[in-house]
Amino acid sequence: MQIKNIDGLRWYHLTLDAGAMLHQSLRDFLVREDLKHAFVLSCIGSCTKVVAVFPLTREIPPELGRMEFEGLFEMNGIAGDVRRLENEIKVHLHGSLTKEGREVFGGAIQEGTQIFKTAELVIAGLA
């Protein structure tokens, strides 16, 4: 177990509009706010395209399955982090979504996920 005290958090409410790409929007946010690391504590809203991966095997690292869906989806909750690693910004998100009000699925949310109407995020960031 690792425990780390986090001092100096900045709190943000981020709203993404229709058509926004989730991962690129989070990278842009990190740059705009000049943060080193941001924790996505809550993300709700809707999307038209979802890309997610999930483990297929128990090996580390596991073989991954990939799902890509287009349609209308409600984001039940997505959380994770965005951080600067060397010369790139890494986005790591996990969450669950609902299709047509009855089919719930989830996994590691990947690049290519696009917002339908809006997404509301609560983020804690470190400069």
Secondary structure as UniProt FT lines:
FT   STRAND          10..17
FT   TURN            18..19
FT   HELIX           22..32
FT   TURN            33..34
FT   STRAND          37..55
FT   STRAND          64..85
FT   TURN            86..87
FT   STRAND          88..99
FT   TURN            100..102
FT   STRAND          103..109
FT   TURN            111..112
FT   STRAND          114..126
//
